[in-house]
Amino acid sequence: DRHAYPQPISTFQKALVRPYLTDSGGTALTAQTGVAWPSALGVQIDEVALEGWRLRPGDESRLRIRAHYVASERGPERVIEGPRMVARLVDAGGVSVWHWDGALVDVGGLEFRAGLTLPPDAADGTYRLQLIEYRAERGADGALRVSQISDPIEAGAVEVITS
């Protein structure tokens, strides 16, 4: 669970299906090079990698983001699970065609993994991969609430081709 690339959950009447893309048998991930991403909420992104930066509609690609804390202060105790991130793929019109919300897990450095799935009807073109970091706090009622949110960070471009 901690080291796989989660995909959206499918809920059925008596079952919950949670598919994953794993490292075994997959294509190597390709990282963006020569990019200096801005830090957000005390976290610096070091690497953004995808299995493929050129995809066809309906394709799946593993996404991995590596980062580290830039401040020694990790935040107050009421902040849970450390920093969280939303990764999204945005078309030329600004519409999000895919997103995944998950934790930046501390594995000796911070890491975020997701299974990026393009919609089967995605049109040709360049899609922007954006990252939004946020912090959540548990309120007195036990509910989680977003306490801080960063501006979107442009993390690269995915080219969608149909021909």
mmCIF file of the C-alpha atoms, coordinates in Angstrom:
data_MODEL
# 
_entry.id   MODEL 
# 
loop_
_atom_site.group_PDB 
_atom_site.id 
_atom_site.type_symbol 
_atom_site.label_atom_id 
_atom_site.label_alt_id 
_atom_site.label_comp_id 
_atom_site.label_asym_id 
_atom_site.label_entity_id 
_atom_site.label_seq_id 
_atom_site.pdbx_PDB_ins_code 
_atom_site.Cartn_x 
_atom_site.Cartn_y 
_atom_site.Cartn_z 
_atom_site.occupancy 
_atom_site.B_iso_or_equiv 
_atom_site.pdbx_formal_charge 
_atom_site.auth_seq_id 
_atom_site.auth_comp_id 
_atom_site.auth_asym_id 
_atom_site.auth_atom_id 
_atom_site.pdbx_PDB_model_num 
ATOM 1   C CA . ASP A 1 1   ? 0.000   0.000  0.000   1.00 0.00 ? 1   ASP A CA 1 
ATOM 2   C CA . ARG A 1 2   ? 2.779   2.383  0.964   1.00 0.00 ? 2   ARG A CA 1 
ATOM 3   C CA . HIS A 1 3   ? 4.995   1.714  -2.073  1.00 0.00 ? 3   HIS A CA 1 
ATOM 4   C CA . ALA A 1 4   ? 2.459   1.150  -4.868  1.00 0.00 ? 4   ALA A CA 1 
ATOM 5   C CA . TYR A 1 5   ? 0.898   3.668  -7.233  1.00 0.00 ? 5   TYR A CA 1 
ATOM 6   C CA . PRO A 1 6   ? -2.777  3.907  -6.197  1.00 0.00 ? 6   PRO A CA 1 
ATOM 7   C CA . GLN A 1 7   ? -5.521  4.344  -8.747  1.00 0.00 ? 7   GLN A CA 1 
ATOM 8   C CA . PRO A 1 8   ? -9.118  5.495  -8.216  1.00 0.00 ? 8   PRO A CA 1 
ATOM 9   C CA . ILE A 1 9   ? -11.279 3.220  -6.066  1.00 0.00 ? 9   ILE A CA 1 
ATOM 10  C CA . SER A 1 10  ? -14.307 1.409  -7.515  1.00 0.00 ? 10  SER A CA 1 
ATOM 11  C CA . THR A 1 11  ? -17.125 0.797  -5.040  1.00 0.00 ? 11  THR A CA 1 
ATOM 12  C CA . PHE A 1 12  ? -19.554 -2.063 -5.502  1.00 0.00 ? 12  PHE A CA 1 
ATOM 13  C CA . GLN A 1 13  ? -22.478 -3.184 -3.347  1.00 0.00 ? 13  GLN A CA 1 
ATOM 14  C CA . LYS A 1 14  ? -20.424 -5.634 -1.261  1.00 0.00 ? 14  LYS A CA 1 
ATOM 15  C CA . ALA A 1 15  ? -16.840 -4.976 -2.277  1.00 0.00 ? 15  ALA A CA 1 
ATOM 16  C CA . LEU A 1 16  ? -14.277 -2.237 -2.590  1.00 0.00 ? 16  LEU A CA 1 
ATOM 17  C CA . VAL A 1 17  ? -11.757 -2.605 -5.422  1.00 0.00 ? 17  VAL A CA 1 
ATOM 18  C CA . ARG A 1 18  ? -8.496  -0.687 -5.017  1.00 0.00 ? 18  ARG A CA 1 
ATOM 19  C CA . PRO A 1 19  ? -6.214  -1.317 -8.016  1.00 0.00 ? 19  PRO A CA 1 
ATOM 20  C CA . TYR A 1 20  ? -2.511  -0.448 -7.970  1.00 0.00 ? 20  TYR A CA 1 
ATOM 21  C CA . LEU A 1 21  ? 0.271   -0.138 -10.496 1.00 0.00 ? 21  LEU A CA 1 
ATOM 22  C CA . THR A 1 22  ? 3.368   -1.740 -8.958  1.00 0.00 ? 22  THR A CA 1 
ATOM 23  C CA . ASP A 1 23  ? 7.066   -1.483 -9.729  1.00 0.00 ? 23  ASP A CA 1 
ATOM 24  C CA . SER A 1 24  ? 7.341   -5.058 -10.957 1.00 0.00 ? 24  SER A CA 1 
ATOM 25  C CA . GLY A 1 25  ? 7.309   -5.503 -14.709 1.00 0.00 ? 25  GLY A CA 1 
ATOM 26  C CA . GLY A 1 26  ? 6.741   -1.844 -15.487 1.00 0.00 ? 26  GLY A CA 1 
ATOM 27  C CA . THR A 1 27  ? 8.687   0.543  -17.656 1.00 0.00 ? 27  THR A CA 1 
ATOM 28  C CA . ALA A 1 28  ? 11.290  2.662  -15.876 1.00 0.00 ? 28  ALA A CA 1 
ATOM 29  C CA . LEU A 1 29  ? 10.099  6.065  -14.757 1.00 0.00 ? 29  LEU A CA 1 
ATOM 30  C CA . THR A 1 30  ? 11.582  9.094  -16.507 1.00 0.00 ? 30  THR A CA 1 
ATOM 31  C CA . ALA A 1 31  ? 12.269  12.146 -14.352 1.00 0.00 ? 31  ALA A CA 1 
ATOM 32  C CA . GLN A 1 32  ? 12.161  15.761 -15.483 1.00 0.00 ? 32  GLN A CA 1 
ATOM 33  C CA . THR A 1 33  ? 15.727  17.086 -15.519 1.00 0.00 ? 33  THR A CA 1 
ATOM 34  C CA . GLY A 1 34  ? 17.144  20.563 -15.037 1.00 0.00 ? 34  GLY A CA 1 
ATOM 35  C CA . VAL A 1 35  ? 14.029  21.844 -13.265 1.00 0.00 ? 35  VAL A CA 1 
ATOM 36  C CA . ALA A 1 36  ? 14.071  23.873 -10.052 1.00 0.00 ? 36  ALA A CA 1 
ATOM 37  C CA . TRP A 1 37  ? 10.594  23.726 -8.540  1.00 0.00 ? 37  TRP A CA 1 
ATOM 38  C CA . PRO A 1 38  ? 9.593   26.309 -5.944  1.00 0.00 ? 38  PRO A CA 1 
ATOM 39  C CA . SER A 1 39  ? 9.230   25.107 -2.361  1.00 0.00 ? 39  SER A CA 1 
ATOM 40  C CA . ALA A 1 40  ? 5.748   25.120 -0.862  1.00 0.00 ? 40  ALA A CA 1 
ATOM 41  C CA . LEU A 1 41  ? 4.684   24.934 2.797   1.00 0.00 ? 41  LEU A CA 1 
ATOM 42  C CA . GLY A 1 42  ? 8.150   23.845 3.940   1.00 0.00 ? 42  GLY A CA 1 
ATOM 43  C CA . VAL A 1 43  ? 8.586   21.115 1.302   1.00 0.00 ? 43  VAL A CA 1 
ATOM 44  C CA . GLN A 1 44  ? 10.971  21.191 -1.663  1.00 0.00 ? 44  GLN A CA 1 
ATOM 45  C CA . ILE A 1 45  ? 10.207  18.979 -4.678  1.00 0.00 ? 45  ILE A CA 1 
ATOM 46  C CA . ASP A 1 46  ? 13.342  17.192 -5.893  1.00 0.00 ? 46  ASP A CA 1 
ATOM 47  C CA . GLU A 1 47  ? 12.009  14.938 -8.647  1.00 0.00 ? 47  GLU A CA 1 
ATOM 48  C CA . VAL A 1 48  ? 8.879   14.438 -10.726 1.00 0.00 ? 48  VAL A CA 1 
ATOM 49  C CA . ALA A 1 49  ? 8.918   11.187 -12.705 1.00 0.00 ? 49  ALA A CA 1 
ATOM 50  C CA . LEU A 1 50  ? 6.411   9.437  -14.973 1.00 0.00 ? 50  LEU A CA 1 
ATOM 51  C CA . GLU A 1 51  ? 6.484   6.146  -16.820 1.00 0.00 ? 51  GLU A CA 1 
ATOM 52  C CA . GLY A 1 52  ? 5.631   8.082  -19.950 1.00 0.00 ? 52  GLY A CA 1 
ATOM 53  C CA . TRP A 1 53  ? 5.378   11.795 -20.734 1.00 0.00 ? 53  TRP A CA 1 
ATOM 54  C CA . ARG A 1 54  ? 3.743   10.943 -24.071 1.00 0.00 ? 54  ARG A CA 1 
ATOM 55  C CA . LEU A 1 55  ? 0.533   8.932  -23.672 1.00 0.00 ? 55  LEU A CA 1 
ATOM 56  C CA . ARG A 1 56  ? -2.557  7.799  -25.564 1.00 0.00 ? 56  ARG A CA 1 
ATOM 57  C CA . PRO A 1 57  ? -6.135  8.201  -24.290 1.00 0.00 ? 57  PRO A CA 1 
ATOM 58  C CA . GLY A 1 58  ? -6.888  5.516  -21.699 1.00 0.00 ? 58  GLY A CA 1 
ATOM 59  C CA . ASP A 1 59  ? -3.188  4.901  -20.916 1.00 0.00 ? 59  ASP A CA 1 
ATOM 60  C CA . GLU A 1 60  ? -1.948  4.451  -17.367 1.00 0.00 ? 60  GLU A CA 1 
ATOM 61  C CA . SER A 1 61  ? 1.385   5.751  -16.136 1.00 0.00 ? 61  SER A CA 1 
ATOM 62  C CA . ARG A 1 62  ? 3.053   5.569  -12.740 1.00 0.00 ? 62  ARG A CA 1 
ATOM 63  C CA . LEU A 1 63  ? 3.774   8.991  -11.200 1.00 0.00 ? 63  LEU A CA 1 
ATOM 64  C CA . ARG A 1 64  ? 6.400   9.423  -8.488  1.00 0.00 ? 64  ARG A CA 1 
ATOM 65  C CA . ILE A 1 65  ? 7.317   12.656 -6.737  1.00 0.00 ? 65  ILE A CA 1 
ATOM 66  C CA . ARG A 1 66  ? 10.294  12.873 -4.387  1.00 0.00 ? 66  ARG A CA 1 
ATOM 67  C CA . ALA A 1 67  ? 10.758  15.794 -2.015  1.00 0.00 ? 67  ALA A CA 1 
ATOM 68  C CA . HIS A 1 68  ? 12.301  16.829 1.289   1.00 0.00 ? 68  HIS A CA 1 
ATOM 69  C CA . TYR A 1 69  ? 11.526  19.201 4.141   1.00 0.00 ? 69  TYR A CA 1 
ATOM 70  C CA . VAL A 1 70  ? 13.250  22.575 3.781   1.00 0.00 ? 70  VAL A CA 1 
ATOM 71  C CA . ALA A 1 71  ? 12.496  23.627 7.339   1.00 0.00 ? 71  ALA A CA 1 
ATOM 72  C CA . SER A 1 72  ? 13.455  21.689 10.464  1.00 0.00 ? 72  SER A CA 1 
ATOM 73  C CA . GLU A 1 73  ? 9.970   22.445 11.821  1.00 0.00 ? 73  GLU A CA 1 
ATOM 74  C CA . ARG A 1 74  ? 7.476   19.888 10.527  1.00 0.00 ? 74  ARG A CA 1 
ATOM 75  C CA . GLY A 1 75  ? 4.474   21.728 11.895  1.00 0.00 ? 75  GLY A CA 1 
ATOM 76  C CA . PRO A 1 76  ? 2.339   21.459 15.012  1.00 0.00 ? 76  PRO A CA 1 
ATOM 77  C CA . GLU A 1 77  ? 1.309   18.046 16.358  1.00 0.00 ? 77  GLU A CA 1 
ATOM 78  C CA . ARG A 1 78  ? -2.296  18.567 15.277  1.00 0.00 ? 78  ARG A CA 1 
ATOM 79  C CA . VAL A 1 79  ? -1.174  18.358 11.635  1.00 0.00 ? 79  VAL A CA 1 
ATOM 80  C CA . ILE A 1 80  ? -1.627  14.729 10.684  1.00 0.00 ? 80  ILE A CA 1 
ATOM 81  C CA . GLU A 1 81  ? 0.108   12.470 8.169   1.00 0.00 ? 81  GLU A CA 1 
ATOM 82  C CA . GLY A 1 82  ? 2.614   15.179 7.316   1.00 0.00 ? 82  GLY A CA 1 
ATOM 83  C CA . PRO A 1 83  ? 2.138   17.147 4.123   1.00 0.00 ? 83  PRO A CA 1 
ATOM 84  C CA . ARG A 1 84  ? -0.389  16.033 1.526   1.00 0.00 ? 84  ARG A CA 1 
ATOM 85  C CA . MET A 1 85  ? -0.501  16.697 -2.197  1.00 0.00 ? 85  MET A CA 1 
ATOM 86  C CA . VAL A 1 86  ? -2.975  16.805 -5.041  1.00 0.00 ? 86  VAL A CA 1 
ATOM 87  C CA . ALA A 1 87  ? -1.533  15.991 -8.455  1.00 0.00 ? 87  ALA A CA 1 
ATOM 88  C CA . ARG A 1 88  ? -3.717  16.896 -11.401 1.00 0.00 ? 88  ARG A CA 1 
ATOM 89  C CA . LEU A 1 89  ? -3.571  16.866 -15.181 1.00 0.00 ? 89  LEU A CA 1 
ATOM 90  C CA . VAL A 1 90  ? -5.063  20.002 -16.742 1.00 0.00 ? 90  VAL A CA 1 
ATOM 91  C CA . ASP A 1 91  ? -6.019  20.438 -20.410 1.00 0.00 ? 91  ASP A CA 1 
ATOM 92  C CA . ALA A 1 92  ? -5.426  23.567 -22.513 1.00 0.00 ? 92  ALA A CA 1 
ATOM 93  C CA . GLY A 1 93  ? -8.792  24.988 -21.400 1.00 0.00 ? 93  GLY A CA 1 
ATOM 94  C CA . GLY A 1 94  ? -7.877  24.691 -17.704 1.00 0.00 ? 94  GLY A CA 1 
ATOM 95  C CA . VAL A 1 95  ? -10.111 21.661 -17.028 1.00 0.00 ? 95  VAL A CA 1 
ATOM 96  C CA . SER A 1 96  ? -8.725  18.930 -14.767 1.00 0.00 ? 96  SER A CA 1 
ATOM 97  C CA . VAL A 1 97  ? -9.017  15.563 -16.556 1.00 0.00 ? 97  VAL A CA 1 
ATOM 98  C CA . TRP A 1 98  ? -7.355  13.507 -13.784 1.00 0.00 ? 98  TRP A CA 1 
ATOM 99  C CA . HIS A 1 99  ? -6.346  14.096 -10.154 1.00 0.00 ? 99  HIS A CA 1 
ATOM 100 C CA . TRP A 1 100 ? -5.068  12.167 -7.167  1.00 0.00 ? 100 TRP A CA 1 
ATOM 101 C CA . ASP A 1 101 ? -4.964  13.260 -3.536  1.00 0.00 ? 101 ASP A CA 1 
ATOM 102 C CA . GLY A 1 102 ? -2.476  11.562 -1.252  1.00 0.00 ? 102 GLY A CA 1 
ATOM 103 C CA . ALA A 1 103 ? 0.145   11.881 1.442   1.00 0.00 ? 103 ALA A CA 1 
ATOM 104 C CA . LEU A 1 104 ? 3.793   12.702 0.949   1.00 0.00 ? 104 LEU A CA 1 
ATOM 105 C CA . VAL A 1 105 ? 5.000   9.606  2.812   1.00 0.00 ? 105 VAL A CA 1 
ATOM 106 C CA . ASP A 1 106 ? 8.276   9.765  4.741   1.00 0.00 ? 106 ASP A CA 1 
ATOM 107 C CA . VAL A 1 107 ? 10.425  6.918  3.379   1.00 0.00 ? 107 VAL A CA 1 
ATOM 108 C CA . GLY A 1 108 ? 13.796  8.438  4.288   1.00 0.00 ? 108 GLY A CA 1 
ATOM 109 C CA . GLY A 1 109 ? 12.691  11.427 2.206   1.00 0.00 ? 109 GLY A CA 1 
ATOM 110 C CA . LEU A 1 110 ? 9.177   12.410 1.182   1.00 0.00 ? 110 LEU A CA 1 
ATOM 111 C CA . GLU A 1 111 ? 7.518   10.453 -1.611  1.00 0.00 ? 111 GLU A CA 1 
ATOM 112 C CA . PHE A 1 112 ? 4.143   10.647 -3.389  1.00 0.00 ? 112 PHE A CA 1 
ATOM 113 C CA . ARG A 1 113 ? 2.959   7.926  -5.769  1.00 0.00 ? 113 ARG A CA 1 
ATOM 114 C CA . ALA A 1 114 ? -0.102  7.685  -7.967  1.00 0.00 ? 114 ALA A CA 1 
ATOM 115 C CA . GLY A 1 115 ? -1.364  5.784  -10.968 1.00 0.00 ? 115 GLY A CA 1 
ATOM 116 C CA . LEU A 1 116 ? -2.137  8.451  -13.571 1.00 0.00 ? 116 LEU A CA 1 
ATOM 117 C CA . THR A 1 117 ? -5.015  7.266  -15.788 1.00 0.00 ? 117 THR A CA 1 
ATOM 118 C CA . LEU A 1 118 ? -5.939  9.278  -18.870 1.00 0.00 ? 118 LEU A CA 1 
ATOM 119 C CA . PRO A 1 119 ? -9.634  9.384  -19.754 1.00 0.00 ? 119 PRO A CA 1 
ATOM 120 C CA . PRO A 1 120 ? -10.422 7.242  -22.838 1.00 0.00 ? 120 PRO A CA 1 
ATOM 121 C CA . ASP A 1 121 ? -11.877 10.318 -24.561 1.00 0.00 ? 121 ASP A CA 1 
ATOM 122 C CA . ALA A 1 122 ? -8.865  12.615 -23.911 1.00 0.00 ? 122 ALA A CA 1 
ATOM 123 C CA . ALA A 1 123 ? -8.152  14.847 -26.895 1.00 0.00 ? 123 ALA A CA 1 
ATOM 124 C CA . ASP A 1 124 ? -4.775  15.358 -28.577 1.00 0.00 ? 124 ASP A CA 1 
ATOM 125 C CA . GLY A 1 125 ? -2.671  18.066 -27.032 1.00 0.00 ? 125 GLY A CA 1 
ATOM 126 C CA . THR A 1 126 ? -0.424  19.138 -24.215 1.00 0.00 ? 126 THR A CA 1 
ATOM 127 C CA . TYR A 1 127 ? -1.699  18.701 -20.665 1.00 0.00 ? 127 TYR A CA 1 
ATOM 128 C CA . ARG A 1 128 ? -0.073  20.421 -17.680 1.00 0.00 ? 128 ARG A CA 1 
ATOM 129 C CA . LEU A 1 129 ? 0.848   18.323 -14.644 1.00 0.00 ? 129 LEU A CA 1 
ATOM 130 C CA . GLN A 1 130 ? 0.197   20.490 -11.590 1.00 0.00 ? 130 GLN A CA 1 
ATOM 131 C CA . LEU A 1 131 ? 1.000   19.801 -7.929  1.00 0.00 ? 131 LEU A CA 1 
ATOM 132 C CA . ILE A 1 132 ? -0.767  21.426 -4.997  1.00 0.00 ? 132 ILE A CA 1 
ATOM 133 C CA . GLU A 1 133 ? 0.557   20.806 -1.511  1.00 0.00 ? 133 GLU A CA 1 
ATOM 134 C CA . TYR A 1 134 ? -1.652  21.231 1.534   1.00 0.00 ? 134 TYR A CA 1 
ATOM 135 C CA . ARG A 1 135 ? -1.794  20.611 5.272   1.00 0.00 ? 135 ARG A CA 1 
ATOM 136 C CA . ALA A 1 136 ? -4.767  19.204 7.146   1.00 0.00 ? 136 ALA A CA 1 
ATOM 137 C CA . GLU A 1 137 ? -5.602  19.512 10.834  1.00 0.00 ? 137 GLU A CA 1 
ATOM 138 C CA . ARG A 1 138 ? -7.965  17.466 12.951  1.00 0.00 ? 138 ARG A CA 1 
ATOM 139 C CA . GLY A 1 139 ? -10.609 19.640 14.572  1.00 0.00 ? 139 GLY A CA 1 
ATOM 140 C CA . ALA A 1 140 ? -12.146 19.165 18.011  1.00 0.00 ? 140 ALA A CA 1 
ATOM 141 C CA . ASP A 1 141 ? -14.962 17.208 16.337  1.00 0.00 ? 141 ASP A CA 1 
ATOM 142 C CA . GLY A 1 142 ? -12.443 14.780 14.815  1.00 0.00 ? 142 GLY A CA 1 
ATOM 143 C CA . ALA A 1 143 ? -12.990 16.007 11.244  1.00 0.00 ? 143 ALA A CA 1 
ATOM 144 C CA . LEU A 1 144 ? -10.065 16.921 9.014   1.00 0.00 ? 144 LEU A CA 1 
ATOM 145 C CA . ARG A 1 145 ? -9.885  20.438 7.659   1.00 0.00 ? 145 ARG A CA 1 
ATOM 146 C CA . VAL A 1 146 ? -7.452  21.980 5.198   1.00 0.00 ? 146 VAL A CA 1 
ATOM 147 C CA . SER A 1 147 ? -5.400  24.535 7.126   1.00 0.00 ? 147 SER A CA 1 
ATOM 148 C CA . GLN A 1 148 ? -2.869  25.575 4.452   1.00 0.00 ? 148 GLN A CA 1 
ATOM 149 C CA . ILE A 1 149 ? -2.778  25.185 0.693   1.00 0.00 ? 149 ILE A CA 1 
ATOM 150 C CA . SER A 1 150 ? -0.113  26.121 -1.833  1.00 0.00 ? 150 SER A CA 1 
ATOM 151 C CA . ASP A 1 151 ? -0.504  27.683 -5.248  1.00 0.00 ? 151 ASP A CA 1 
ATOM 152 C CA . PRO A 1 152 ? -0.327  25.136 -8.091  1.00 0.00 ? 152 PRO A CA 1 
ATOM 153 C CA . ILE A 1 153 ? 3.223   24.159 -9.048  1.00 0.00 ? 153 ILE A CA 1 
ATOM 154 C CA . GLU A 1 154 ? 3.764   23.430 -12.738 1.00 0.00 ? 154 GLU A CA 1 
ATOM 155 C CA . ALA A 1 155 ? 5.538   20.058 -12.759 1.00 0.00 ? 155 ALA A CA 1 
ATOM 156 C CA . GLY A 1 156 ? 5.770   19.247 -16.452 1.00 0.00 ? 156 GLY A CA 1 
ATOM 157 C CA . ALA A 1 157 ? 3.788   18.608 -19.619 1.00 0.00 ? 157 ALA A CA 1 
ATOM 158 C CA . VAL A 1 158 ? 2.165   15.370 -20.757 1.00 0.00 ? 158 VAL A CA 1 
ATOM 159 C CA . GLU A 1 159 ? 1.622   15.031 -24.502 1.00 0.00 ? 159 GLU A CA 1 
ATOM 160 C CA . VAL A 1 160 ? -1.558  13.144 -25.435 1.00 0.00 ? 160 VAL A CA 1 
ATOM 161 C CA . ILE A 1 161 ? -1.598  11.591 -28.900 1.00 0.00 ? 161 ILE A CA 1 
ATOM 162 C CA . THR A 1 162 ? -4.445  9.715  -30.569 1.00 0.00 ? 162 THR A CA 1 
ATOM 163 C CA . SER A 1 163 ? -2.788  8.836  -33.865 1.00 0.00 ? 163 SER A CA 1 
# 
